Amino acid sequence: MLKQVIIVRSDLKKLGKGKLAAQVAHAAVSSAEISKFKKQWMAEGQKKVVVKCENINDLLEIYERSRTSSIATSLIQDAGLTEIPPGTITCVGIGPDEEQKIDKITKNLKLL
């Protein structure tokens, strides 16, 4: 079974719900586009989970672990036109990939 996980920083308190949804969408699309499993994942129903981490350091650690595990991974930075400064890293998209591979990296994170 394939899945995708989006990890969001929970310390970005000024991020509105709409802005957060847009950032999650950016991560979902960006990582799916570079995944070798994209077609299969789409055929299986596009399983995805959105979780949170505490801060930028945790997010970057997750990003690096995913990249070094050869999982499609995208780091999302905001353009800074509305609520947060330009270049603010907001979230990471991981996968789609095999559920077991992704769970090794994200299983301890709480749902958003």
Residue frames relative to the residue before (quaternion, step in Angstrom):
aa qw qx qy qz dx dy dz
M 1.0000 0.0000 0.0000 0.0000 0.00 0.00 0.00
L 0.2721 -0.7649 0.5684 0.1338 3.54 -1.03 0.86
K 0.0575 0.7806 -0.6224 0.0001 3.53 -1.25 0.48
Q 0.2863 -0.7034 0.6228 0.1884 3.48 -1.42 0.20
V 0.1151 -0.7756 0.6166 0.0704 3.56 -1.10 0.72
I 0.1531 -0.7513 0.6371 0.0794 3.52 -1.03 0.90
I 0.1453 -0.7869 0.5972 0.0552 3.58 -0.80 1.05
V 0.1333 -0.7989 0.5863 0.0136 3.54 -0.81 1.14
R 0.4599 -0.6578 0.5216 0.2894 3.57 -1.08 0.73
S 0.3019 -0.7745 0.5281 0.1736 3.59 -0.73 1.01
D 0.6049 0.5784 -0.3605 0.4118 3.62 1.23 -0.14
L 0.5495 0.5905 -0.4062 0.4293 3.61 1.25 0.06
K 0.0997 -0.8653 0.4904 0.0282 3.57 0.50 1.24
K 0.6839 0.5040 -0.2958 0.4368 3.63 1.07 -0.61
L 0.5138 0.6508 -0.4147 0.3748 3.58 1.26 -0.04
G 0.3399 -0.7489 0.5381 0.1845 3.57 -0.65 1.13
K 0.6809 -0.5085 0.3399 0.4027 3.58 -1.25 0.38
G 0.6628 0.5042 -0.3067 0.4608 3.57 0.97 -0.82
K 0.6468 0.5109 -0.3067 0.4759 3.56 1.00 -0.86
L 0.6376 0.5251 -0.3140 0.4681 3.57 1.00 -0.86
A 0.6464 0.5176 -0.3151 0.4636 3.59 0.95 -0.87
A 0.6493 0.5132 -0.3149 0.4646 3.59 0.99 -0.81
Q 0.6520 0.5118 -0.3167 0.4611 3.59 0.97 -0.82
V 0.6367 0.5139 -0.3163 0.4800 3.58 1.01 -0.83
A 0.6449 0.5153 -0.3196 0.4651 3.59 0.98 -0.82
H 0.6148 0.5367 -0.3441 0.4643 3.60 0.99 -0.79
A 0.6801 0.4942 -0.2903 0.4571 3.58 0.87 -0.95
A 0.6497 0.5261 -0.3196 0.4460 3.58 0.93 -0.87
V 0.6951 0.4619 -0.2744 0.4778 3.57 0.84 -0.97
S 0.6751 0.5252 -0.3060 0.4180 3.59 0.81 -0.98
S 0.7199 0.4181 -0.2738 0.4817 3.59 0.82 -0.87
A 0.6108 0.5460 -0.3602 0.4462 3.62 1.04 -0.64
E 0.6424 0.5587 -0.3224 0.4138 3.57 0.98 -0.86
I 0.7586 0.3669 -0.2131 0.4944 3.61 1.05 -0.62
S 0.5287 0.6434 -0.4031 0.3794 3.58 1.28 0.06
K 0.4520 -0.6791 0.5113 0.2704 3.56 -1.01 0.84
F 0.6714 0.4972 -0.2818 0.4717 3.59 1.28 -0.28
K 0.3122 0.8080 -0.4694 0.1710 3.60 1.27 0.02
K 0.7046 0.4691 -0.2884 0.4476 3.62 0.69 -1.01
Q 0.6666 0.4975 -0.3014 0.4661 3.57 0.90 -0.91
W 0.6447 0.5308 -0.3041 0.4583 3.59 0.97 -0.90
M 0.6553 0.5026 -0.3087 0.4719 3.56 0.97 -0.84
A 0.6586 0.5055 -0.3036 0.4675 3.58 1.01 -0.77
E 0.6842 0.4830 -0.2742 0.4727 3.58 1.16 -0.63
G 0.6642 -0.5360 0.3067 0.4213 3.62 1.22 -0.02
Q 0.4382 -0.7526 0.4154 0.2626 3.60 1.30 0.25
K 0.0562 0.8203 -0.5647 0.0716 3.60 0.80 0.96
K 0.1199 0.7776 -0.6089 0.1015 3.54 -0.90 1.01
V 0.1551 -0.7621 0.6258 0.0600 3.51 -1.23 0.68
V 0.1840 -0.7656 0.6063 0.1113 3.58 -1.03 0.81
V 0.0219 -0.8020 0.5941 -0.0578 3.54 -0.71 1.18
K 0.3469 -0.7403 0.5371 0.2079 3.56 -1.29 0.13
C 0.1486 -0.7319 0.6535 0.1231 3.49 -1.35 0.41
E 0.6751 -0.5666 0.3153 0.3519 3.55 -1.21 0.47
N 0.8287 -0.0785 0.1403 0.5361 3.60 0.79 -0.97
I 0.7542 -0.3963 0.2865 0.4382 3.54 -1.37 0.00
N 0.6379 0.5364 -0.3395 0.4360 3.61 0.95 -0.78
D 0.6516 0.4989 -0.3071 0.4818 3.58 0.97 -0.86
L 0.6523 0.5278 -0.3134 0.4446 3.57 0.95 -0.90
L 0.6816 0.4836 -0.2897 0.4665 3.58 0.91 -0.90
E 0.6134 0.5338 -0.3466 0.4676 3.59 1.08 -0.64
I 0.6448 0.5057 -0.3088 0.4829 3.59 0.98 -0.85
Y 0.6258 0.5493 -0.3190 0.4527 3.57 0.98 -0.90
E 0.6931 0.4719 -0.2767 0.4694 3.59 0.84 -0.96
R 0.6417 0.5195 -0.3285 0.4587 3.60 0.95 -0.80
S 0.6579 0.5049 -0.3050 0.4682 3.56 0.99 -0.80
R 0.6578 0.5111 -0.3069 0.4604 3.59 0.90 -0.91
T 0.7099 0.4512 -0.2708 0.4681 3.58 0.86 -0.90
S 0.6318 0.4919 -0.3313 0.4990 3.58 1.30 -0.15
S 0.4532 -0.7222 0.4108 0.3231 3.57 1.34 0.19
I 0.4152 0.6523 -0.5049 0.3837 3.55 0.99 0.92
A 0.5404 -0.5985 0.4732 0.3547 3.58 -1.02 0.77
T 0.0590 0.8136 -0.5653 0.1227 3.55 -0.66 1.16
S 0.0239 -0.7993 0.6003 0.0152 3.57 -0.97 0.82
L 0.2748 -0.7388 0.6028 0.1241 3.51 -1.03 0.98
I 0.1911 -0.8174 0.5384 0.0736 3.58 -0.65 1.11
Q 0.0705 -0.7732 0.6302 -0.0001 3.54 -0.89 1.08
D 0.4119 -0.7232 0.5026 0.2339 3.55 -0.89 0.94
A 0.5162 -0.6457 0.4725 0.3056 3.56 -1.13 0.68
G 0.4010 -0.7657 0.4335 0.2550 3.60 1.23 -0.30
L 0.4056 0.7383 -0.4606 0.2796 3.57 1.12 0.52
T 0.7853 0.3103 -0.1663 0.5093 3.61 1.16 -0.34
E 0.8974 0.0768 0.0016 0.4345 3.59 -0.11 -1.29
I 0.7978 0.2063 -0.0899 0.5593 3.59 1.09 -0.61
P 0.6491 -0.5465 0.3546 0.3927 3.61 -1.17 0.47
P 0.6169 -0.5535 0.4095 0.3812 3.61 -1.14 0.62
G 0.8089 0.2898 -0.2202 0.4618 3.55 -1.04 0.82
T 0.4223 0.7022 -0.4753 0.3205 3.59 1.26 0.01
I 0.3254 -0.7278 0.5726 0.1913 3.56 -0.80 1.03
T 0.1687 -0.8417 0.5113 0.0420 3.56 -0.57 1.18
C 0.8150 -0.1082 0.1218 0.5561 3.57 0.91 -0.86
V 0.2949 -0.7171 0.6050 0.1812 3.50 -1.41 0.15
G 0.2129 -0.7411 0.6229 0.1323 3.54 -1.08 0.80
I 0.0757 -0.7854 0.6143 0.0108 3.55 -0.92 0.97
G 0.8158 0.2086 -0.1830 0.5074 3.54 -0.80 1.06
P 0.4208 0.0755 -0.8314 -0.3549 1.46 -2.40 -0.64
D 0.0879 0.7469 -0.6525 0.0935 3.47 -1.24 0.76
E 0.7246 -0.3969 0.3053 0.4735 3.56 -1.29 -0.06
E 0.5713 -0.6483 0.3960 0.3107 3.53 -0.86 1.07
Q 0.6584 0.5284 -0.3156 0.4332 3.60 0.92 -0.89
K 0.6423 0.5251 -0.3223 0.4560 3.59 1.01 -0.80
I 0.6849 0.4763 -0.2826 0.4734 3.55 0.91 -0.91
D 0.6381 0.5502 -0.3275 0.4276 3.58 0.98 -0.83
K 0.5797 0.5841 -0.3769 0.4250 3.61 1.09 -0.57
I 0.7238 0.4213 -0.2208 0.4999 3.56 1.16 -0.65
T 0.8265 0.2976 -0.1003 0.4672 3.59 0.92 -0.90
K 0.4280 0.7616 -0.4352 0.2178 3.61 1.21 -0.21
N 0.7064 0.4655 -0.2726 0.4582 3.63 1.08 -0.56
L 0.5482 0.6185 -0.3983 0.3978 3.60 1.25 -0.01
K 0.4157 -0.7136 0.5126 0.2347 3.57 -1.09 0.75
L 0.5896 -0.5684 0.4439 0.3636 3.53 -1.20 0.61
L 0.5453 -0.6226 0.4533 0.3311 3.53 -1.12 0.73
